Amino acid sequence: MKIIKVFSLVGRTIPYAFLILVYAFILGPLVVVLITAFNSYPTYPAAFESFTLKWFQELATRVEFTRAFLTSISVGVGAAGLASLLGIPLSISIVRREFKGAGAINTLFNVSLIIPTLALSVALLQMFSLLKIRLSVITLILAHTIMVMPFVVRAAVSSLQFMDPFLEEAAMTLGANRLTTLFRIVLPQIRGGITAGFALSFVLSFINVTLSIFLSTAGTSTLPIRVFAYMETRMSPMVAAIGAVIIFMALIVSIFLERVAKVRLFV
């Protein structure tokens, strides 16, 4: 009986131990970044010396990082917003409307998820060059929109597939037109998928390096490019401070969406 109890205890413990290891593997690097950001030692990696906020103070005085951060925010919001405006109607058409080529379009977006970003970057750079379009924030937003729109489509399609189509039919039977049904029935029902697609698109655009390197200029450098260029010549804890700021921002946005706006990022 004791052996059976021991095996039973081990069987119940293993899943929790595995879960703890997974979380440690995922969150461990973030903890290291946070510790380094508040470490007074001037270089890293290094042992923790004492608590300080000087790296955040120095970061606030660096205009190039502030400008790059605002550029990344603008490009991320623009790309995620444009991808949502284009991708959500397309998703509704794929799921709710039967037309020739719907399956091909859906497959095309799935294929675009595995296209190397390097190949996409070179192709877009050549296209803008052939069309004699100057690189700017607008071209960067358009390029990022192409990159992230498949994620918006997949998130919206997944939400629509779990939605009961009879809700739309009931609304239209009671006198609602298609536009009213879209805004009063469909969009509220797939709000989680829309939000998840927007959030994922923004994050992917914000952290993208390859596409931004090819299509940015000196005046449109994003934060990842600026950090990458900075780290080529020095290793300062100020880079960890940038990472800590991004971590805190992501945490605040997640808490706001989940607790205040009552929107689930994953459906």
QUIKAVEN-V244508 format. One record per pair of residues at least 6 apart in sequence whose ideal C-beta (glycine too) atoms are under 6 Angstrom apart, sorted by sequence separation. I is the first residue (numbers start at 1). GAP is how many residues later the second one is. If there is no record, write none. Layout:
# QUIKAVEN-V244508
{{I,GAP} {I,GAP}}
This chain:
# QUIKAVEN-V244508
{{257,6} {36,8} {41,8} {94,8} {231,8} {39,9} {40,9} {172,9} {40,10} {171,10} {212,10} {128,11} {40,12} {94,12} {213,12} {227,12} {38,13} {168,13} {212,13} {171,14} {209,15} {168,17} {207,17} {37,18} {167,18} {124,19} {163,26} {160,30} {159,31} {159,34} {158,35} {113,37} {156,37} {112,38} {155,38} {109,41} {155,41} {156,41} {155,42} {109,44} {152,45} {151,46} {151,49} {152,49} {151,50} {148,53} {148,56} {148,57} {144,61} {79,62} {83,62} {87,62} {91,62} {95,62} {78,63} {82,63} {147,64} {75,65} {79,65} {83,65} {87,65} {91,65} {95,65} {75,66} {79,66} {83,66} {87,66} {91,66} {199,66} {84,68} {88,68} {143,68} {195,68} {75,69} {79,69} {83,69} {196,69} {143,72} {192,72} {193,74} {140,75} {192,75} {140,76} {135,80} {140,80} {135,82} {137,83} {121,89} {125,89} {121,90} {118,92} {117,93} {121,93} {117,94} {159,108} {84,114} {80,118} {83,118} {80,121} {80,122} {76,126} {79,126} {76,129} {75,130} {76,130} {72,134} {71,149} {72,150} {71,151} {72,151} {68,153} {68,154} {69,154} {68,155} {68,158} {59,179} {58,180} {55,182} {59,182} {55,183} {56,185} {55,186} {43,192} {44,193} {39,198} {36,201} {37,203} {36,204} {37,204} {33,207} {37,207} {33,210} {34,210} {30,217}}
